[in-house]
Amino acid sequence: MSRTSRRTFLRGVGGAAVMLPWMESLASAAVSASPLRMVQYYVPIGVVRRAFFPGEADHIIPKGNLGNVMKSLGKQDPTFRVAPLGKLTPTLEPLEPVKHKVTLITGMDRTFQQGTDVHAQCASCYLSSATPYSIDRSAWPLDRTLDHIVADHIGKSTPFSTLEFSCNSHRDNKESIYFDNISWFGTGHVAPSIRDPQKMYHRLFGTSEIEHYRDVTSLVLEDANGLSRELGSQDRQKFAEYFESIRTIEKQIDRLESMKAELNKVKLDEPTAAHLPRGEYIRVMGDLLVVALQSGLTNVATFMIGPERWDTPFLFESLFEAPRSHHQMSHNQTKFIDDLAKVDRFYMEQYVYLLKRMDAIKEANGHSLLDNTLITYGSGLGDGSTHQYNDLPIVVGGGGSRVRSGLHINMPEGTPLANLWLTQASLLQVPMDHFADSTGQIEALRAV
């Protein structure tokens, strides 16, 4: 097999592999289209509704800066079904640069099954949406999750059929696995997420024979440079940018590891991980996700931005001077309304970071990585304070010509979240007549 015909792999000492993104110079007749992909970006604890949802600001006007901002937004007509995505609320404002490539969906519900913890169920059952009491062998309405069902169809040709990312840097295991995992092979069989950027890096690029080497890309650089001589000028630039992105990730991981080592020398009230910069941690994991999608390591991934009901604090470095617990703040919205809204916006900013990174990457079909991926922001709670399972915060990004973007779709009250999962499976060409408690598809999301 020639080097260019096996463009997806560059092999180095001991079997290390770095996969390459699509390059025009190496294109062949076999490359007719880019793969379809799916990413689920999960946010814990729900959201501050009046800062996220258009029209809810007038229900309660809190004191402080947030109340002044929200008061000016006005109230939305609750009877509409589809409209252009208009003036963005404070939490949604970071979406402005990519507004034409996202759609806000409101009115999606899940039914809570009594007898299990609210936070654990909202996370673990988010992507299965099984009908309550339909799973006889479990106290949880938890079945095989959407990511694995989709991967059965679009993940067979990739080294990893699915990848599970978690941005929970803590190791205290405060809660059960149901609070910290949204991906499940089936009832009672979790697909364990990887929390540590270094461990995820080694899973993507490392081998057991050469684990003592820190920089895996050094092992394949000579072969890679030989290949680069066969590329056109634009592809040589793309090639250089790709490897530079990997080296940048390595440097970021090194920085975080060094910070951990220094923090371990200091006596702290909280775990060391509580003092790691939250945004940097999330973005490093996000960069690893983008590289995995770009290079064909996987077509399906889940990205859990944080755990449910984990009172161990995080350092939201751009927001607060000391580590804070998202869950604890959520149960005192009267006092922490402005701070909670800042956290929601912070998580939206990380989502937008991923969208921008993916939109900047051109693929074989001439569209961007974002256009070739459905990447959905969502939470299993509509409100972290009241624990409501109705009207969940959902934003669908990407999808290219397959979806209608730049819209606000307001579903009729009681529409199952499973309708969205069924729609996405259909958009990804997965043959499926129904999913969990679905009652139909969201036709307004489909371009055709």
C-alpha positions in Angstrom: 0.0 0.0 0.0 1.5 3.4 -1.0 2.1 6.1 1.5 -0.5 8.4 -0.1 -3.2 5.8 -0.5 -3.0 5.1 3.2 -3.1 8.8 4.1 -5.0 8.2 7.3 -2.0 6.7 9.2 1.6 7.8 9.8 3.4 5.1 11.7 6.5 5.6 13.9 8.6 3.5 16.3 6.7 0.8 18.2 3.4 1.3 16.3 2.5 4.9 17.4 0.1 6.4 15.0 -0.9 9.9 14.2 -3.8 10.2 11.8 -4.0 12.9 9.3 -6.9 15.2 8.3 -8.1 15.2 4.7 -5.7 16.9 2.2 -6.5 17.8 -1.3 -3.1 16.8 -2.7 -3.8 13.2 -1.5 -7.4 13.0 -2.6 -8.6 10.1 -4.7 -11.7 9.0 -6.4 -12.5 6.9 -3.3 -12.9 10.1 -1.3 -16.4 11.3 -2.4 -17.7 12.8 0.8 -16.7 13.5 4.4 -18.1 11.3 7.2 -21.1 12.3 9.2 -20.4 12.9 12.8 -22.2 13.5 16.1 -21.1 15.2 19.4 -23.2 15.6 22.5 -22.0 18.5 24.7 -23.6 18.1 28.1 -23.9 20.8 30.7 -24.8 19.9 34.4 -27.2 21.5 36.8 -29.5 23.0 34.2 -29.5 26.8 33.6 -30.7 30.0 35.1 -33.9 30.1 33.0 -34.4 33.9 32.9 -30.9 34.4 31.6 -31.1 31.6 29.0 -34.6 31.4 27.6 -36.0 34.3 25.5 -39.1 35.7 27.2 -38.6 34.4 30.7 -36.9 37.6 32.0 -40.2 39.3 32.9 -41.3 36.4 35.2 -38.9 37.4 38.0 -36.7 40.5 37.9 -33.8 39.8 40.3 -31.7 42.4 41.9 -28.3 43.3 40.4 -26.8 43.7 36.9 -28.5 40.6 35.5 -32.0 41.9 36.3 -31.2 45.2 34.5 -30.0 43.4 31.4 -32.9 40.9 31.3 -35.6 43.6 31.9 -34.7 45.1 28.5 -35.2 41.9 26.5 -39.0 41.9 26.6 -41.4 38.9 26.6 -41.6 36.4 23.8 -44.9 35.2 22.3 -45.4 31.7 23.7 -47.6 30.6 20.8 -45.0 30.7 18.0 -43.4 27.5 16.6 -40.5 28.6 14.3 -38.9 32.0 14.0 -35.5 33.4 13.2 -33.1 33.4 16.2 -33.5 37.0 17.3 -31.9 39.0 20.0 -29.8 36.7 22.2 -30.2 36.5 25.9 -27.2 37.0 28.2 -26.3 33.3 28.3 -26.8 32.8 24.6 -24.9 36.0 23.6 -21.6 34.1 23.0 -23.3 32.4 20.1 -23.5 35.6 18.1 -20.5 34.9 15.8 -21.9 31.5 14.9 -25.6 32.4 15.1 -26.2 31.3 11.5 -24.9 27.8 12.2 -27.0 27.0 15.4 -30.6 26.5 16.2 -32.2 27.0 19.7 -34.9 24.4 20.5 -37.2 25.0 23.4 -40.1 22.9 24.7 -38.4 19.6 24.9 -39.2 17.5 28.0 -38.2 14.3 29.8 -40.4 12.4 32.2 -38.9 11.8 35.7 -39.1 8.2 37.1 -39.8 8.4 40.8 -37.4 6.6 43.2 -34.0 7.7 42.0 -32.0 10.9 42.5 -32.9 13.8 40.3 -29.4 14.8 39.3 -28.2 11.2 38.7 -31.2 10.4 36.5 -31.0 13.6 34.5 -27.4 12.9 33.5 -27.3 9.1 33.1 -30.7 8.9 31.3 -30.2 12.0 29.1 -29.2 10.2 25.9 -31.4 7.1 26.4 -34.7 8.9 27.4 -36.3 5.5 28.1 -39.9 5.5 29.0 -40.3 5.5 32.9 -40.7 2.0 34.4 -40.0 0.4 31.0 -36.6 -1.1 32.2 -37.6 -4.0 34.5 -34.1 -4.8 35.7 -33.1 -1.3 36.8 -34.4 1.5 39.1 -33.3 3.9 36.4 -35.0 4.5 33.0 -31.7 3.8 31.4 -31.2 2.0 28.2 -28.5 1.9 25.5 -27.7 5.5 24.7 -28.0 7.3 21.4 -24.3 7.7 20.8 -23.7 3.9 20.8 -26.7 3.3 18.6 -25.5 5.9 16.1 -22.0 4.5 16.3 -23.2 1.1 15.2 -23.8 2.7 11.8 -21.3 5.5 11.4 -18.5 4.4 13.8 -17.5 1.0 12.3 -14.6 2.3 10.2 -12.9 4.4 12.9 -10.4 3.2 15.4 -12.7 4.3 18.2 -16.4 3.8 17.6 -17.1 6.3 20.3 -15.1 8.5 22.6 -16.3 9.7 26.0 -14.8 13.0 27.3 -15.4 14.3 30.8 -14.1 17.7 32.2 -14.5 16.6 35.8 -10.9 17.0 37.0 -11.6 15.7 40.5 -10.7 12.3 41.8 -12.7 12.2 45.0 -15.4 10.0 43.5 -17.9 11.9 45.7 -21.0 10.5 43.8 -21.9 7.3 42.0 -21.2 6.7 38.3 -24.7 7.9 37.5 -23.8 11.5 38.3 -20.7 11.5 36.1 -21.5 9.6 32.9 -24.0 10.2 30.0 -22.8 7.4 27.8 -23.9 3.8 28.4 -23.5 0.6 26.4 -26.7 -0.6 28.0 -28.6 -0.8 31.3 -26.0 -1.0 34.1 -23.1 -1.0 31.7 -21.4 2.4 31.6 -19.0 3.6 28.9 -16.4 5.1 31.2 -15.4 8.7 30.4 -11.8 9.9 30.4 -11.4 12.9 32.7 -7.7 13.6 32.4 -6.3 15.3 29.2 -3.0 13.4 29.5 -4.9 10.1 29.6 -7.0 11.0 26.7 -3.9 12.1 24.7 -2.3 8.8 25.4 -5.4 6.9 24.4 -5.5 8.7 21.1 -1.8 8.7 20.2 0.1 6.4 22.6 1.0 2.8 22.7 1.9 0.5 25.5 5.4 -0.1 24.0 6.4 3.5 24.1 4.5 5.0 27.1 7.8 6.4 28.4 8.0 8.8 25.5 6.2 12.0 26.3 6.0 13.5 22.8 4.4 10.9 20.5 4.5 13.2 17.5 8.3 13.2 17.6 8.2 9.5 16.7 6.5 10.1 13.4 7.8 13.5 12.4 10.5 12.1 10.0 7.9 10.1 8.1 5.5 13.1 8.2 8.1 15.4 6.8 8.7 13.0 3.9 5.0 13.0 3.2 4.8 16.8 3.3 7.1 17.0 0.3 4.3 15.4 -1.8 1.7 18.1 -0.8 0.7 21.3 -2.5 1.4 24.6 -0.8 -2.0 24.9 0.9 -1.9 21.4 2.2 1.6 21.9 3.5 0.3 24.8 5.5 -2.7 22.7 6.7 -0.3 19.8 7.6 2.0 22.2 9.6 -1.1 23.7 11.4 -2.3 20.2 12.2 0.9 19.1 13.8 1.3 22.5 15.5 -2.1 22.0 17.1 -1.0 18.6 18.5 2.2 20.1 19.9 0.1 23.0 21.4 -2.1 20.4 23.1 1.0 18.7 24.5 2.3 22.0 25.9 -1.0 22.8 27.5 -1.1 19.3 29.1 2.4 19.8 30.4 1.4 23.1 31.9 -1.6 21.6 33.7 0.5 18.7 34.9 3.1 21.1 36.2 0.4 23.2 37.9 -0.9 20.0 39.6 2.6 19.2 40.9 3.0 22.7 42.4 -0.4 22.7 43.9 0.3 19.3 45.6 3.1 21.1 47.6 0.6 23.5 49.1 -1.7 22.8 51.9 -5.2 23.4 50.5 -8.7 23.0 52.0 -10.0 21.8 48.6 -8.5 19.0 46.4 -5.8 20.1 44.1 -8.0 19.9 41.1 -10.3 22.6 42.5 -7.6 25.1 41.8 -6.9 24.1 38.2 -8.1 26.8 35.7 -11.5 25.5 34.6 -11.6 27.1 31.2 -8.1 25.9 30.2 -8.9 22.4 31.3 -12.1 22.3 29.2 -10.4 23.8 26.1 -7.6 21.3 26.2 -10.1 18.5 26.3 -12.0 20.3 23.5 -8.9 20.5 21.4 -8.4 16.8 21.8 -12.0 16.2 20.7 -11.5 18.3 17.6 -8.3 16.5 16.6 -10.0 13.1 17.1 -12.8 14.2 14.8 -10.6 15.9 12.3 -8.3 13.0 11.9 -10.9 10.3 11.7 -10.1 8.6 15.1 -13.9 8.7 15.8 -17.1 10.0 14.3 -19.1 9.9 17.6 -18.3 11.5 20.9 -19.8 12.7 24.2 -18.4 15.7 26.0 -19.6 16.1 29.6 -18.6 19.6 30.7 -19.0 18.8 34.4 -20.6 16.3 36.8 -24.0 16.6 38.4 -24.5 17.4 42.1 -20.7 17.3 42.7 -20.2 19.8 45.6 -16.4 19.7 45.3 -15.6 23.2 43.8 -14.1 24.3 40.6 -12.0 27.3 39.8 -13.9 29.4 37.2 -10.7 31.4 36.7 -12.3 34.3 34.7 -15.3 34.6 37.0 -14.3 34.2 40.7 -11.2 34.5 42.8 -11.7 31.2 44.6 -13.1 27.8 43.7 -16.9 27.6 43.7 -19.5 24.8 43.7 -22.0 25.1 40.9 -24.4 22.8 42.6 -24.4 24.6 45.9 -25.0 27.9 44.2 -27.9 26.5 42.2 -29.8 25.9 45.4 -29.6 29.5 46.5 -30.5 31.4 43.3 -31.8 34.3 45.3 -28.3 35.0 46.6 -26.2 33.7 43.6 -28.4 34.5 40.6 -25.7 36.7 38.9 -22.9 34.3 39.7 -24.9 31.3 38.3 -25.7 33.2 35.1 -22.0 33.8 34.7 -21.3 30.1 35.0 -23.9 29.3 32.4 -22.4 31.9 30.0 -18.9 30.5 30.8 -20.0 27.0 29.7 -21.7 28.5 26.6 -18.4 30.2 25.7 -16.6 26.9 25.8 -19.2 25.4 23.5 -18.7 28.3 21.1 -14.9 27.8 21.3 -15.5 24.3 19.9 -17.9 25.5 17.2 -15.3 28.1 16.0 -12.5 25.6 16.0 -14.5 23.1 14.0 -15.8 25.7 11.5 -12.2 26.7 10.7 -11.3 23.2 9.4 -12.0 22.4 5.8 -12.9 18.9 4.8 -13.0 16.7 1.6 -16.5 17.8 0.6 -15.5 21.5 0.7 -17.4 22.1 3.9 -16.1 22.6 7.4 -15.8 20.0 10.1 -18.6 21.9 11.9 -20.8 21.5 8.8 -20.2 17.8 8.8 -21.0 17.4 12.5 -24.1 17.6 14.6 -22.8 19.1 17.9 -25.6 19.6 20.5 -25.5 21.6 23.7 -27.9 20.4 26.3 -28.7 19.6 29.9 -30.9 17.0 31.6 -32.5 19.7 33.8 -34.4 22.8 32.7 -33.6 24.5 36.0 -31.0 23.4 38.6 -32.8 25.0 41.4 -36.3 23.5 40.9 -35.1 20.3 39.4 -37.6 20.5 36.6 -37.3 18.1 33.7 -39.4 20.1 31.3 -38.4 22.7 28.7 -34.7 21.7 28.6 -32.1 24.1 27.2 -31.0 22.7 23.8 -28.9 24.2 21.1 -28.1 22.2 17.9 -24.9 23.4 16.1 -23.5 22.4 12.8 -25.1 19.9 10.4 -24.5 22.0 7.3 -27.1 21.6 4.5 -28.9 18.8 6.4 -30.4 21.1 9.0 -32.1 24.5 9.2 -30.0 26.9 11.2 -30.3 30.4 12.6 -33.7 29.5 14.1 -35.6 29.3 17.3 -37.8 26.3 17.2 -40.4 26.2 20.0 -42.0 22.7 20.4 -45.5 22.1 21.8 -45.6 21.6 25.5 -44.8 18.0 26.4 -42.7 17.1 23.4 -40.3 14.3 24.4 -36.6 14.9 24.2 -36.4 11.6 22.4 -38.0 13.3 19.3 -34.7 15.2 19.0 -32.6 12.1 19.3 -34.8 10.3 16.7 -34.4 13.3 14.3 -30.6 13.4 14.8 -30.4 9.7 14.1 -32.3 10.2 10.9 -30.1 13.1 9.8 -27.1 10.8 10.4 -28.8 8.2 8.1 -29.4 5.7 10.9 -32.5 3.7 10.0 -34.9 4.0 13.0 -38.6 4.3 13.2 -38.7 5.4 16.8 -36.4 6.0 19.8 -37.4 5.5 23.5 -40.6 7.5 24.1 -40.4 9.5 20.9 -43.7 10.5 19.2 -42.2 11.8 15.9 -39.4 13.9 14.5 -38.7 17.6 14.6 -39.5 18.4 11.0 -38.7 22.1 11.5 -35.1 21.2 12.1 -34.7 19.2 8.8 -33.6 21.2 5.7 -35.4 18.7 3.4 
